[in-house]
């Protein structure tokens, strides 16, 4: 997401308005993806606490959250 934010700054420094819109849309998509990943992690943590799913699924969800920032 940081890369997308830097892209917006670069675009604002001298690009066309359509480029700014594209970069802002990318940020919005990444923010939504990160929010979804955090929700999924919470759900999987609750399920793992009840031994309904393997811990490895929680770890995979945690890595995705970390990757998305």
C-alpha positions in Angstrom: 0.0 0.0 0.0 2.9 2.3 0.7 4.0 1.9 -2.9 0.6 3.0 -4.1 0.7 6.0 -1.9 4.1 7.0 -3.2 2.7 6.6 -6.7 -0.1 9.0 -5.9 2.4 11.6 -4.6 4.5 11.2 -7.8 1.4 11.5 -10.0 0.2 14.6 -8.2 3.6 16.2 -8.7 3.0 16.4 -12.4 0.7 13.9 -14.0 -2.6 13.9 -15.6 -5.8 13.9 -13.5 -6.6 10.4 -14.8 -3.3 9.1 -13.5 -4.2 10.5 -10.0 -7.6 8.8 -10.2 -6.0 5.4 -11.1 -3.5 5.6 -8.2 -6.3 6.6 -5.8 -8.4 3.7 -6.9 -5.4 1.3 -6.3 -5.1 2.7 -2.8 -8.8 2.2 -2.1 -8.6 -1.4 -3.4 -5.6 -2.2 -1.3 -7.2 -0.7 1.8 -10.3 -2.8 1.2 -8.1 -5.9 0.7 -6.2 -5.2 4.0 -9.5 -4.7 5.9 -10.9 -7.9 4.5 -7.7 -9.8 5.5 -7.8 -8.4 9.0 -11.5 -9.6 9.3 -10.5 -13.0 8.0 -7.6 -13.3 10.5 -10.0 -12.5 13.4 -12.5 -15.1 12.2 -9.8 -17.7 11.8 -8.3 -17.0 15.2 -11.7 -17.5 16.8 -12.1 -20.8 14.9 -8.6 -22.0 15.8 -9.3 -21.2 19.5 -12.1 -23.7 19.4 -9.9 -26.2 17.5 -12.2 -26.0 14.4 -9.4 -25.2 12.0 -5.6 -25.9 12.0 -3.3 -23.2 13.3 -1.5 -23.1 10.0 -4.6 -21.4 8.5 -4.3 -18.7 11.1 -0.6 -18.2 10.3 -1.4 -17.9 6.6 -4.0 -15.3 7.3 -1.6 -13.5 9.6 1.1 -13.4 6.9 -1.4 -12.0 4.5 -2.3 -9.2 6.9 1.4 -8.4 7.4 2.0 -8.4 3.7 -0.8 -6.0 3.0 0.2 -3.7 5.9 
